Amino acid sequence: MARVVVQCSQGHLFSTVWVPFASFKAVRLGRSRYQRCPECGRFRLVRKASDRTTRNGDP
C-alpha cells in the first residue's frame, strides 16, 4: 500500500492510500475513484495528481 497525492474533481489535493486493483474506502471507476474529499467533506471523483498533470500537459 502506498500513499499518493490525489486531486478531486473540484481541484483539491490530498493524500490517500492507493492500492492497485483494490480499494478499501472508495468506489473504483476505471482510473478514477469516488471517495470523500477531506477538504470540502463531500464525495467526489478523485484521480492521482500525476495522472491529471500528464493528461493536461502541465509539467
C-alpha positions as CSV (number, residue, x, y, z in Angstrom):
1,M,0.0,0.0,0.0
2,A,1.3,3.4,-0.9
3,R,0.1,6.9,0.0
4,V,-0.2,9.1,-3.1
5,V,-1.4,12.6,-3.8
6,V,-4.8,12.7,-5.5
7,Q,-6.9,15.5,-6.8
8,C,-10.7,15.7,-6.5
9,S,-13.0,16.9,-9.3
10,Q,-13.0,20.4,-7.6
11,G,-9.2,20.7,-7.7
12,H,-8.5,19.9,-4.0
13,L,-5.2,18.0,-3.4
14,F,-4.8,15.5,-0.6
15,S,-3.1,12.2,0.1
16,T,-4.8,8.8,0.4
17,V,-3.9,5.1,0.3
18,W,-4.0,3.9,-3.3
19,V,-3.8,0.1,-3.8
20,P,-3.8,-1.0,-7.5
21,F,-6.8,-3.1,-8.4
22,A,-8.4,-2.7,-4.9
23,S,-10.0,0.0,-2.8
24,F,-10.8,0.0,0.9
25,K,-12.6,3.3,1.3
26,A,-13.6,4.3,-2.2
27,V,-15.6,3.0,-5.2
28,R,-13.4,2.3,-8.2
29,L,-14.4,3.7,-11.5
30,G,-11.7,2.9,-14.0
31,R,-8.7,5.1,-13.3
32,S,-10.8,7.3,-11.0
33,R,-12.3,6.6,-7.6
34,Y,-15.4,8.0,-5.9
35,Q,-14.4,8.9,-2.3
36,R,-14.8,11.6,0.3
37,C,-12.7,14.7,-0.1
38,P,-11.3,15.9,3.3
39,E,-11.0,19.5,2.1
40,C,-14.7,20.1,1.4
41,G,-16.2,17.0,3.1
42,R,-18.2,15.8,0.0
43,F,-17.9,12.7,-2.1
44,R,-16.2,13.4,-5.4
45,L,-14.3,11.7,-8.2
46,V,-10.6,11.6,-7.5
47,R,-7.6,10.7,-9.6
48,K,-3.9,10.5,-8.9
49,A,-2.5,14.0,-9.3
50,S,0.3,12.7,-11.5
51,D,-2.4,11.3,-13.9
52,R,-4.1,14.7,-14.1
53,T,-0.9,16.7,-14.9
54,T,0.1,14.2,-17.5
55,R,-3.3,14.3,-19.2
56,N,-3.5,18.1,-19.1
57,G,0.1,18.5,-20.4
58,D,1.2,20.6,-17.4
59,P,4.7,20.0,-16.0
